[in-house]
Amino acid sequence: MKIRTIESELRSNAYPGRGIIIGKTPDEKKAVFAYFIMGRSENSRNRVFVEDGEGIRTKAFDPSKLTDPSLIIYAPVRVIGNKTIVTNGDQTDTIYAGMDSQMTFEQSLRQREFEPDGPNYTPRISGILHIEGGEYNYAMSILKSNDGDPDSCQRFTYAFENPKAGEGRFIHTYQENLDPLPSFEGEPRKVEITGDIDAFTSTIWDSLNDENKVSLFVRYIDIENQTYESRIINKNK
């Protein structure tokens, strides 16, 4: 698979929806992940990311304009032991509870399917990073409808062991900006991971469509000692 820049991936799609990027820095010292949200409706755009313990949650920027919190208010990032979970919905909590009960990432997601927001039936995209003893691997999942059929759920899980330096994978909810919104197709895209956390954060944020972007979260985790640093950017301030 050809490796691409995150700029080219994002600039070529005005509305990828919500996206997860996971990878490793060029010096092999840090695990990297990013999560962004976008919105076309007022309700979707009325959000910010806020810190919540070791993770984050979404919050209404203007509570008086919040009309339906069911699919937009959730915890995208949670940490359980040496694992970090990142998703585009409340399946973060499903994965956390499952893993706390000795279930695997994939087993936990068997309890869920795509979002009930027809006709789009937004895919549930999820990722998990596992760091232990100086070793790092990650997995990504997408649960999506079968070409818009609400009675048929397709489940795909991709595992990446000993990821290469300076390389990551990118998965997002929508293939292109149409009505209804078509689900992401194929396996997670191979993308370059470049720069320190501030440079990488700026690259992603500046490449997202300015009208539709809402919030971005980026974290770099030291693979040896699991210390981390994070960045949050919210369009609403």
Phi, psi and omega in degrees: 000134179292136176274137184240165173272150178293331177299313182294323179296317184280322182288341181273358182222113183291339182213075173287351177086248176246142186220149178235131174238130177226139179186207184219143180293157180301331180275002177068009185271339187227139170278143185232137166212154178220148175222129178232155174235149177229172180203145174251335179264162178299321181295318179291326182280346183274057184218158171219159170268138174227151178293145179213091186063231178275356181242205177221167172218162174270152181215145176293130177291315176238098183304333181290342181259000181285120183254324180214105183277353194302322184247002183241346179251115184194177176256103181291330185231128173221152180242132176230107183061236180263021179240140176243128182255136175222127181215174179259021180190192183285004171292348170306314181292325178296316179295316180302312181295320180296314181290330176292341178255022176070022173271158176277169175306309182293318178298319180300320183284350175297341180279352186236168171215191180300166183287148183274051185246051180308149007274001182285321185047062184307129178297150169265116178252139185216153175218155175218133178250133181235119180236126181204128177059035180079003177256145185223131171215165180211165177221156177226151181222150170222131174247116185220159178287159177276088181053044175086005178277113184290350181263002184226113180255130176256133184239124180230131176235135181236124181250136182235106181263140180047060184301149182286151177296139177071018184229146178213181176232146185231125176231144180217174189278321188242135182291321178201170188271082181231177174232120353291166183282120180283143182290154174309142180240145175085185179277162180307136183292142176275124183229157177284141170249114185227152172079173176282181187298323181289320179293317181294319177300314180297320180300314180294309185298317182289340181269344178286144178305125189295326182288324188261342184289147184235302183209155180219138175233132178228138176224137172247126182244126177292123185289333181281315186241359176064016169288156183214162170227147187227159175224141174235133171235128175240133176293321176280125182229000000 
